[in-house]
Amino acid sequence: MELTNPYDSGIAITDITGIGPGKADINVTELTSSDGSLHNSSRLGTRNIVMTLRFMFAPDIETVRQKTYRFFPIKKELTLTFETDNRSCYITGYVESNEPVIFEENEYTQISIVCPDPYFYSLRADSTVFSGVVSMFEFPFSNEVQNNEETERFLIMSDLQFETEQTVYYSGESEIGMTIRIRAIGTVENLTIFNTRTREFIKLDTDKLQQITGSVIIAGDEITICTVKGKKSIRLLRDGVTTNILNCMTKDSSWIQLVKGDNILAYTADSGAEKLHFSVENNVIYEGV
């Protein structure tokens, strides 16, 4: 539904509320012996987006009104995508109500959407490669030159990169979790991933992994660690079988979050760190459209 061209859909959006940064709940404790109060916690509550839609005469008002019943089915989950000049983001919510005003000269409706997760997310995820095969050139082209029985190649199609530390730049407006993808090409023992600034870390105990799966990290293993709130998990893909290995995470580990600016992440292992292909993926969180 394009704001500047309501005639295509027959629906004119006259007002949208609830797409700004919203209001936080600040919990404080009043002090009896001094001025002010003591901050306890802060949280951002559920987002409520209310859209006011006016029905156009194309093809007719009744048809357009009934179209909103299909677009916004009551109690169903939907995803709203907003595209502006400098931001494209989405949010997921549930339709609370669709209340059309029928018996008036200018018919319209108000649609209420409740979003349990109050943040907007970027449409595309950012990716940072620590080690692995990095694409350098993608085109079916060859330019080898034969010199004295040796072939000299001028184009690098890909490069094998090995770095145990990288800076992940995050441009969002609130901290967010990430998805860490690890692929092993050899045996690895006791893998640790840490944030060099905050000293937070995630450590995988491969002795526990051996108890669960029969071996430590071996060639061909793919480990996916998700630190996104509400989706936290650690899974191992081996020989086509996915196993939950959350119990391999040590008790003193923490779910590393990305904050705005530079996040310096690194990984190490007791043995075999050079046998890992390592990358980090993350969305970008926005507080408002």
N, C-alpha and C positions, 0 to 999 in steps of 0.2 A: 504494500500500500504506500504509494508515493505521496508525500505531503503536498507537493506542488502540482500533482496531476491526479485528483480524485476520480476523474471521469472513467479511467480505465477499470478500476475495481468497483466503482459506484459507491464507494465509502469515503467520506471526507473526515479526516481526523481533526477535530477541533480543539482537543486538549489531551495532554498526557501528564499525569502526575506520578511521582514515585520513581523517576529515573535520575534523580540527582544523588549526591553522596549519602543522603539519608540522615538519620539521627541515632546517635549512640546512647546506650544506657550506661551511665557512670555510677558505680556503687561506691559510696564513701561512708566513713564513720565519723560522727561529730566528736570533737575533742572538748572535754569539760574544763581543762586547765589552760587552754590557749586558743587563739583565734584560728578560724578555718576548720578544716576537716582532714581526714586521712584517706587517701585513695586506696580502695581495695581491689577493684577490677573494672574493666570496661568491656563492653560487648556491643556488637551490631546486631540488632534484631531482624526479624523477618521483613522482607521488602514487599510492599503492596503497590502494584502498578495499576492505576485506574485510567482507562482510555474512554474518552467521549467520542462517539462516532455518529456522524449525521448521514442519513440515507439520501442518496442522489436519485434522480429520475431516470437513470439508465441501468437496465431497460425499464424497470419500474420499481417503486419503493418496496413493495411486498417481496419481490424477488431478492432485492438487496438485503432486506432485513433477515430473511431466511438464510441468506448466505453467511451471515455472521454466526448463525447457529452451527454451521459446519466448520467455520474457521475457529470458533471458540467454544468447543463442546464442554458442558458443565462437568466439573470434577476431574477432567482429563489433563494429563501433562502436555505441555507445549513448550516450544522454544521460540523466544522472540529475538530476532536479529536486527540490530540497529546499524545503519550505515550512514555516516556523516562524511564531511569533507576530509577529516583527518583521523577518523577512528571507526573501526568496524568491530563490533563485539556482540555477544549473545548472552542471554540469561534464560534459565529454565524455571518454570513455575507451573501452577495449577489454577485452572479457571474456577474462581469462587462464585461468580455470578455474571449473568448477562441479562440486564434489565432494560428492555426496550420501552420507550414511551410511544405508544401507538396512536392514541386518540388526541393528537395535537396536529396543528397545521404543518409544523416542521418536525417530522419524526426523527428520533435519534435513540441511541442506546448508550448505556454505561457498562463497561466490562471491567470486572475486578479480577486481577491475577495475583495470587499469593506465591512468592518465591522464597522457599525455605533457605536457599543459599542467596544472600543479599548482594553478591558481587557479580559484576559483568566480566566475561572472559573473552580474550582475543580469539579470533577465528582460526588463527594458525599458531602452532607451537614453535618456539625457538629451540634450536638444537646446537649443542656444543660438543665437538668431538675431541676427546683426550687422546686416544690411541686407536688405531685401526686403519682401514683403507680409506683414504680421502680422495674423492674424485677431483681431478685437476683439469681434465679436458674431456668433453663428450661430443664426438663427431666421428663418423666412419671415414677416417682419412689416414693416409700413410705417407711418410716422406723420408724413409730410410735412404741413406747414401752409402754406397759401397766404396771404401777406401782401403786399398792394400789388404784385401781379404778380411776386413773388419767392417761391421755394420754400425754406423753411427746414427743414433736416433735423436731427433731434435724435439719431438713432442713428448711430453710426459702425460700419459693418459690417467695415471693414478699414482699415489704415493703412500707408502706404509709409514704411518706416523706413530711415534711412541713418546707420549708425554704423560707423566704422572700428576701434573698440576696444570690447571687452567683457570682463567678468570671468566666467570659466568656473569655477564652484565645483565641486570634485570631492570627494566624501565617501568614496572608496574607501580601502582599506588598503594598496594598493601602486600604483605608478605605472602608467599605461596610455596606450596610443595613442588616436588619435581619427580620425574620418572628417570631412574638410572638404569641404563641397559648395559649389561656386561656379557661379553662372549669370550669364552676361554679357548685357547688353542693349545693348551698344555695343562699340567697339574699345578694347582695353586692351593696354598694353605693359609688359613687365617687372614682373610681379606678385611681391610679397614679403609673406610671412606671418611674423610673429615674436612671440616671447614677450618682453614688455617687461622682465621681471625677470631672466631667465637670458640674454637677448640671443641666444638660439638663433633661427634663422630658416630658412625654406624659400623659395628664390627660383626663379621660373620664368623662364628666358631665352626671350623670345618670338622672338628672332632664330633660335634653334634650332627653335622651334616652326614658324616660317615655312618653314624648310628641310624639315621633315618633312611638314607638311600644306598648305603653300602660302600661309599667311597667319598673322598674329598672332591673338590672341584677338579674336573678332568676335561680333556679336550672335547669340544663339541657342546659343552654345557652353556646354556643361556640363562642368566639370572636377571630378573626384572624387579627393581625396588621402587615402590611408589610411596612417596612421603606426603601426598596430597591429603589434607584433612578430610576424613570421611571415606577415603579410599586406600588407606595405608595397608601395604601388603608387601611380601617378599615371596617370589615364586621362582622355581627352578624348572626349566624345560630341558629334559634329557631323553634322548631316543624317542621323541614324539610324545612323551608323557609329562604333564605339568604337575608339580608337587609343591604344596604349601610348606615353605621352610622358614616360617616366621619364628619358630622356636630356636633357630640357629642364631638369631640376633641376641647379642649379649645384653644382660640386664642394665648395664651402665651406658648403653647406647641411647641416642636420641634421634628423633625424626628431624633431619636437617631441613630448614626452610630457607628460601631465598628472600633477601631483603633488597630494597631499592638501592641500586648502585652496583659496585663491583663485589662479587662473591668469589673468593679464592677457594676452590675445591681441589682436593688431592686424594690420592689413594695409594696404599701400600699393602704389602703382604709379607708374611714370614718367608715365603719362597714362591717364585713364579709370577711376580708382579708384571714382568715383561711379556708374559704370555696372555695378557688380557686386552681385549678390544673394549673400550670404555667410552660411553657417551651419555650426555644429560639432555633431557627434553623438558621444557616447561612452557606453560601458557603464561599470559600476562593478565593480571587482575586490574580492573578499573573500578573505582568507587561510584562512577556515574557516567552517563553518556556524554 
